[in-house]
Amino acid sequence: MRRHTHQTQVKLTIAGMGRTGRALLAATAMLAASTAVGDSAADYPDQPWGYDTPAAQCVVCHSLEKGGPFRVAPNLWHIVGAEKARDRDWYAYSPSLIEMGGTWTEEDLDRFLADASAFAPGSTKSIRVNDPEQRRQIIDFLKTLQD
């Protein structure tokens, strides 16, 4: 396996990168930093669980499996019907999402996936899902993530 220096990776990655690419880079850097604290690379799969599902783009930041590992955003296991901002003890949700309260309905998830900043101003979610059919597929998949 070829190893690159940090400087080489930065030069190769940042040049010409768009908003989504920068978000992916930030998520990757945070994941790499968390693994550098004594974890072995052998402890982590080549691809995160859920990478081959309709929610593939979600696994960049979110864990999908029950009790899944920490990533940069809350775990999505049993998110449909769950309390909004349910993991407040460790995740800095936007004040508007906390104040909104209630549970995640399919309609709310659809609006959030389409434009998180419009749904909950101050959200740090950067990836938008513009295609309504793709959003439906993601939500249908998320509904399966339950006991």
N, C-alpha and C positions, 0 to 999 in steps of 0.2 A: 504494500500500500504506500503510495507516494505521500509524503508529508510536505506541507507548505509552511513557510514562516507566516506569522501574523501579518507582517507587512505585505507579503505577496498576496495573501487572501484579501486584504483590504483593497489593494490596488485593483485586483481582478474583479471584485464584487461591486464596489461603489460606483465605478465609472458608468455613467449612463443609466443609472437605476431610477425607476419611477417610484411613486408613493407605495404601491403594494410591495415592490421589491425591497424598499427600505424597511417596511413593517416585517417582512419575512426575515430580513437580515437581523433586525433587532430581536425577534423571537429566537432565532438561531443562536445569537450571541448570548442571550440570557440562558438558554438551555445549556450551551457549552460551558458557561460560567458555573452553572449549578452542578454539572458533572465533574468539573475540575476540583471539587471539594472532596476528593477521595474516592469517588465512584469510578469503577472501571467501565470502559467503553463496552466491554463484553456484557455488562448488565443491561444494556439498552438495545432494543431491536433496530434493525436497519431502517425500518419504516414504522412510525407509530401506529398503534391499533386504530383502525378506521380509515386509514389512508386510501383504501380501495373501496370506499363507500361514497354515497352522494355527499356526505359531510367531509370529504377529503380536505377541502381548504380550511375547515374548522380546526383540524388537528395540528395546524401550525402553532396555534396558541392554546387550544383546549385539549384536555384529556377527555375521551369519550367513554372509557370503560369504568365500571363500578369500582370505586376505590383507586382509580388510576393515578398515575404520578402527577406531581405538581408541574405545571407549565406556567406560562405567563398570564393566563386567564383562567377563570373558574371551570371546573369540571362540568361537562354537559350531561352526565348520567342523570336520568330522570328529571330533565329540565322542563319538559312539557307538563304543566300543572304545578310546577314548583314555585315557591315564593321568589319574587324578584329580589335581587341583591341578597341571596340567601347565605353567601359566604363572606359576610361583612367583616368577620373577625380577621381575615387575612388579605382580602382584596379591596382595593380602593375604587369602589363604584362611584359613578357620578352622583352628586347630590340629587339631581332630578330623577334618576332611576330609584334611588332610595325613597324619596318623597312620593313617588308614583305608587309604590306598594302594590299589593295584589299578587296574582300568580301569572305565570307565563302561559298565555293562551296561544293557540295556533295563529290567531290574527295578530297578536302582539309580536310574536316571533317573526311573522312575515314582514311586518312594518320595520322591526329592528334590523332584520337581515337586509332589507332594501336600503335603509338609511338610518343607521344607529344615531347619528348626530341630530337628525330631525325628530326621531322617536324619543330620545333621552339626551338633550343637550349636555355637552361636556363628556360624552362617552369617548373612550379611547379606542373603540373598535374602528379599525381603518378599512377593512375589506367590505365592500358592498356587493350584494348579489342582485344585479339588475333584472335578470330573467325571472319572471314570476313562476315559470315551470320548474326552474332549478330550485327556487326557494321552496316550492311545494315538495319537491323530492327530498330536500334537506330536512324539512319539518317532518315529513312522513317517516324518514329514517330516525330522527331524534325521538319520535313517539315510540319506537321499538326499544329504546334504551331504558328499560324498566324491569323490575323483578317480576 
